[in-house]
Amino acid sequence: MTLLHDLLDRAVAAHPDAVALTRGDETVTVAGLDAAARRAAGVLAGLGVRRGDRVVVCVPTDAAVPALLFACSRAGAVFSVVHERTPVAALVHVLEDCEPAVLVTDDPAAQVAAVQRGIKTVSLAEVRAGAEAEVEAPVLAVDPVCLIYTSGSTGRPKAVVSTHAQVVFAATAIQSVLAYRRDDVVFCALPLSFDYGLYQVFLGVLSGACVRLASAEDAGPRLLRELVAHRVTVLPAVPAMAKGLARLLSRPGAQPPPLRLVTNTGAAMPEEPLRRLRSRVPGLRVQLMFGLTECKRATIMPPDEDLRRPGACGRALPGTEVFTVDDEGRRLPPGGVGEIVVRGPNVMAGYWRRPELTAQRFRRVEGLFPQLHTGDYGHLDVDGYLYFSGRRDDLYKERGFRVSATEVEAAAHRVPGVRSAAVLPPGDGREGAVLFVVAEVAPEAVLAGLRVELEEFKVPGRCVAVEEIPLTRNGKIDRRALAVAL
């Protein structure tokens, strides 16, 4: 298997009648997913989509979306899933950056923005209603299949380019460690624009598990009810989700779900919610992970290894390597704290139209595969387990999502009345980021303006007005002084 749609072809041959996806009351078998993907491929062909063209998908979570992604693979197109709540201003950046042939959306404002730029649009209903067609482009394993936009230090999101071979390798390697089963039901309340959510679809097709597509609302107060009602056995979680489930289970008479596995990546999982979940869900096991969009997953813990190695986030994926280097790029021995480097076929192709940044982060130093210099710091123990220490740049995690302080600050400067802005990332007891502004408008107005520019998860929960932003001697934002100001 070297192409993304090969995963689906193999699943059709092995168990066509198995349930691949559910969403609401809709149930889609493996054969049904394949048929939907072929119909979607026909729609794309009718719109003139050719090998190498980009297709941006910006719709609410729906069972038709995975079919559309496999359709892009079969047509040789490159898909990019954007969160449906992305403001039009942020979506315009994606459209202008990747120049798609087609935008799939039901949002009238997004449709207008696309048409103004000469981009064709199609609704999800039209994708569903397409006629099945045989579309087989001459796709190669080295061809790109996916662009995932992620925050960075440039003030605007950048896209990580993933080829067919890289996606297939990463999904297969992750599945070899997590070992999803044919009888599993995977509850995916993570957006498919988030690679942690996206790869649940691929893992489900690989393993034969059923993926229950859910919304953020499903992961809130009704999370426990959803897990019990749908007999969920695997929960890919972020810390907020685990904390919420632990609270729900602490209520008198709460019925534990049939969960056998909880996984986590994207942000460090606190020990307390895991302790409470383990005490209330019989037989529950936990696998913690570490990764970046640029390599999907770097390390995975064996089941419950966090109980024996507190603070560790796993060993390198099979067929890959993780190590640390000093400031001169020299490998460090076990225990040596340095920049975390990932090497192997899970390292993605680079950044879309960012050659300088690609050369900086993706380096061909030795061997066949490039190595990713993550910008994150940590150390490995003598057994190869990675311990994460912190980040070198301004990236931080908010509610499980990767956010750039530079991007948030740049967006704040675009809000009328804001003269200066600085973000203080979570840490030192702060659960969320804090935005400091020098502005002629109230903090509430600044946050309202940010919601026009950014996805909701990127908007800090608190905004503080100050007379000036403290700077270091080098003219950089003094975040330590900001912390003191709180």
N, C-alpha and C positions, 0 to 999 in steps of 0.2 A: 504494500500500500504506500503510494507516494503522493497521491492527489487527495485533496480533502473529500471530494465526493466518492472516492474509493471506499471510505469508511461506511458510507451509506449503502453502496453497492454490495459490500460484504455482508452488512446486516440484513439486507433484503434476501440474499442467498441463504443466510443462516436461519433467520426467524422472522419471516415477513409478517406474521400475524401478531407478533408481540407488540405491546403498547409502547410507543416511543415517547409520546408527549401527551399531557393533558393540560387544559387551560379552561377554568370555569367548568362548564358542563361538556366541553368538547374533548373527545378522545381521538388520538391519531395513532394508527398503527405504523409500523416500520414501512410497510408497503404503501400506506396512505401518505406518509411523509415523502416517500420517493415520488409518488404520482404528483403530489403538490409541487415538489421541486421541479419536475419536468414541465408542469404547467407554467410555473413562474419563469422557467428558462425560455419558454415560448413567448411569454410576454416581453421579456427583455430583448429577445431576438427581433420581435416586431417593432420595438422602439429603436432598433439599430445598434444595440449594444454589441460591441466586438471585443475580441481578446485584448486585455490590457485596459479597457475602459473602467472607470470607477463608477460605483453605484452607492449612493449614500442612502441609508435607511433611517428614518426619523419618525417612528410610530410607537404607540403604546405596546406593551408586551402582548404578544399574540402568537398563537400556534403557527400562523403563516410565516412568521419571521424566520425561524430555522429553515423552513423550506426555501425561502428566498435566498438565504446564504448558500445553501447547497446548489441552488440554481446558478448563482454567480460563479461558483466553482466550476460547474459543468460548462458554463459559457466562456470560461477564461477571464471573467471580469474580476474586479477587485472590490470587495464590499467594505463599507465603513458604517458601523452602527453608531448612531448619535442618540443620546437620551432624548426622549420625546418632550421633556420639559426644558430643553435647552432654549434660551432666549434667541430670538431671531438674529440679534446682533452677533451672538456667538456662532450660530449656524452659518451665517454669512461668511465668517472667517473660514469655516471648513469648506464651504462651497468654492470660495476664491482660492483656497490653498490647494485642494486636490482636483478641482475642475471636473466634477463628475459628468458623465453623459446623462444620468438619470437620478432624480431625487424621488424616493418613495416616501410620501407623507400624506396625511389627511388634514394638515393645518393650512388654512387659506393664506395666512401671512407668509408661511414658508414657501408655499407654492408661488406666490407673487415674487418673492425674493429670487427664487430659482429662475422663473421665466424672464425676469429682468436681466439675468446673466446668461440667457440662451440655453438654459438647462431644461431638459424635458422632465415632466413630473407625472407620476402615476399614483393612484390611491391604493391602499392595501386591498380594498374590495375588488379593484380591477385586477390585481395580481391573483387573488383567489379565483376569480372568474375566468382566467385564461384557459385556453385549450392546450391539452398535453401535446408536447412536441419533442422530437428527437433532436437535441442540440448537443453536439460533441465537438467542441473546439479543440485544436491541437495544443493542449495544455502541457507544459513541462513542470516537473517538480520544483524547478528553480524560479518559476513565475510567481509574482506576488499574488496573494489571494485576499489579503486583509490589511486594512489600515486602522489602527486603534489610536485615537487622539488622546494624548496624555499631557498633563501639566508639566511645565518645565521652567527654566530660568529666563525665557525670552519674552515673557509678558503675554504670550499667546500660546494656546495648546499646539503641540507638534504631533505628527503622526508617526507611529512605529510601523515599519513595513514588515509583514510576515509572509514568507513564501509557503507554498503548499507543503514542501518537505519539512519546513520548520514547525508548522502547525501540527502536522501529523506526528512528527517525532515527539513534540512536547506533550500532546494529548496521550500518546501511547506510553511514554515514560511515566507520566503522572498516574495513569490507570494501572500500570504495573506495580505501583507502590500503594495506592489507595484501594485498589481491588474492589471496585463497584461490582455488584452481582446482578444476575439476571432477574432476581426477585426483589431488587431494591426499588424503592420509590424515593427520588431525590427532589427535595423541595428547594426550588430556585426562585427566591424572592429578590435576587440580585439582578440589576438591569443587564441586558445583553450588550450594552455599550461598555460595560465593565468586564475586563477579560476573565475575571473570576466567575462571573455569571455566564459569559459566552462559552467558556470551555466546559460547563456542565452539559451543554447540548452535545458536544463532541464526545465527552466521557460516557454519556448515556448511550449514544449510538455504538461506541466501541464495546461497551460492556453488555448491552441489552437491557440496561436498567430503564425504568420509566422516569422521565423528568417532568415534574409538576411545575409548570411555569406560573409564577405568582407575582404579585405587585408589592410595592413597599407597604401599602395598606394591609396586605395579608400578613406582613411580618410585624405588625403592631399589636394592638390589644387582642386581636383574634388569632394570633400565631398558634397558640396551643390548640385551639379548636380546629384550625386547619391541619395541623400535624396529626391529630387524632383521627379526624374525619377521613383523611386520605391515606391513612396507614403509612406515614412517611417513616423511612428507615435511615435516610442520610440527610443531614442538614449542613450545607455550606454556609457558614455563619461569619459575620463580622462582630466585633465586641458588643455593639449596641443590641444586636439581635440575641446574643447569648445572655446578656444581662436581662433583657425583657422576658425571655423564656424562663429564666430562673425566678423572676418575680412572679410570673403567672403560676408556676409550679408550687410556689410557696403558699398559695391561697388554700384555705381549707377545702378538702374534697376534690382538689385538682387531680385529674386523671393523667398519668404519665403517658406520653406517646410511645410508639414502638421503635424509637430511635435506637440504632446500633452504632452510629458514627456521626461525630461532629468534626468538621474541618474548619480551619481558619487561615486566612492570609490577608494581606492588605494593611493590617495594623496589629500591633502586639495584643494578644488576648490576655486580659488579667486572670490571675489564678482563682479569684473568689467565685465568679460565675461558673467556672468549670467545676469547682469543688461542689457547688450547690447542685449543678446539673447531674453530676455523677451520683450524688446522694439520693436524688429523686427519680432517676431513670435507670432501672435495673439493666446491667450489662452494657451500659453506654461506654464507648471507647472514643478517644480524642486523637486527632492527628493535626499538629500544628505545622505550618509551612511558612516559607519566606520566598518572595519573588518580586519581580518587577515586570512591567509590561514588556520591557526590552528582552526578557528571556522567559516570560511566562511564569515558570517556577524554577527556583534555584535549589531549594532544599525542602525535604519533607521528613518529619519525625516518624519513626515507627509508632504503631498504636500505643498510646499511654506512656511513651518515653518521657514526656514532660514531667511525669511524676518522679522519674529517676534522675532526670537532668534538668532541673528548674532553670529557666532562662534560655535554654537551647531552642533552636528553630529548625533543626534537622540536618540530614546529610544530603550531599549532592544527588541529583537524579541519576539513575543508572545511565551510563554512557556519557556523563558530563563530569566536570571538575569545578570545585569552588576552592579558592584560596585567598589569602590576603597579601598585600604588597605594601612596602614602605613608600616614602615620598619619591624615591628614585626608581620605583617600579620593581624592586627586588622582592622575591618571595620571602615571606616570613615563616618562621617555624611555628609549631603549635604554641598557642598562648600569645603570640605576637599580634598586637592590635594594629590594624592597618586598613587600607581600602579593600573592600570585598570585590573580587574579580570572579566572573563566571565564564567558563570556557566549554564549548560543546555545540552540538547541532540544535540546542534549544535557544541559542543566542540568535536573535532576529537579524534581519538584513540591514537595518539602519533606520535613519529618519528620512521621511519623505521630503525631498528637496531641501535638505539641511546638510550639505556635504561637510562643512566645517565641524558641525556638532557630531556628525557620524564619525568623522576621523578622530575626534577627541574621545568618544566613548567606546567605539567599536574598533579595536586594534588587532591587526594581524601580526602578532609578535612571534608566534611559534605554531607549527603544525598547520593542519588543514583549516580548522575552524577559527573564526575571529574570537577574541575574548572581550567580554563586556566589563569595562571599568565603571562600576555602579555609582560611585560617588558616596556610597554608604560605608560605614566603618564597623569593624567587628573583629572577632578572632575565632579560630578553630581549636578544639581540644585535640588530644592525641588520638582520639577515635574518629576524627573528622566531623564532629558536630559543630555547627556554626552558632555563634553567639553574637547577636546584633547589638552594636553599641550606640550608633547615632548616624546623623547625616551631615555631610560636609556643606551642602548648599541650603537653599531655602525651602526645599520640599518637605512637606509634612503630611500626615494622614488625618483626615477629618471624616468621622463616621465610616471608616473603612476605605475611603477614596483618597487618591493621591491628589494633593492640591499644592500649587505654587504660590508662595507669598508674593512673588513678583507679579504674577498674573492678577491676583486679587488687588494689589496696590495699583497696578496699571488701570484696572477697571474702575477703582475708586477715583483715580485722577480724572476719569472721563465723566464722573457725576458732576453736574453743574453746581458750583459753589464750593467744591473741594479744592483746596490749594496744595495740600500735602497729605500723604497717607503712609502708614506703616503697619505691617501685620506682625503681631506677636503670636507665634505658633503655639499649639498646646504643649504643656509640660510643666514641671514643678507644681503639680497639683491642679493645673488648669485643664479641664476636659475638652475645651474648645478654643479655637483661635480668637484673638481679640484684635479689632481694627482700631487704630488710633488715627485721628484726622485733625488737620487744621482746616476749618471750614466755616463758611458763612451760613450754613444750614444746619439744622438739628441732626444729631446722630441717627434718629429714626428715618429721616429723609435720605441720609446717605445709604443706609441699608436698603431702603426701598429702591433707590437708584441702582444699587448693585444687582438687585434681582432682575433688572432689565438687561444687565450685561452678562450675568453669570448663572450657571446652574445653581439650584438652591443649596446643594451640599457644599458649594464653595463659598457661600456667603457666611461670614463670621456671625456667631450668635450674639456678639456684643460689639458695640461701637462706642469709643470714648473720645470726646473732644478735648484737645490740648492746645496750648498756645504755640508750641513748636515741637517738631520731631527731633529728638536728641540724635546727634551724630557722633561717630568716633573721630579720632584724629585723621583718619584716612578718608573722611567724608562719607562713610557708610552709616546706615541706620544702626544705632546703638540699641540692640534689642534687650541687653541687660538693663539698661536704664529704663526702658519701657516697662520691664517686669517690676522694677522697683517702684515705678509710678503707680502701679496698681495697688 
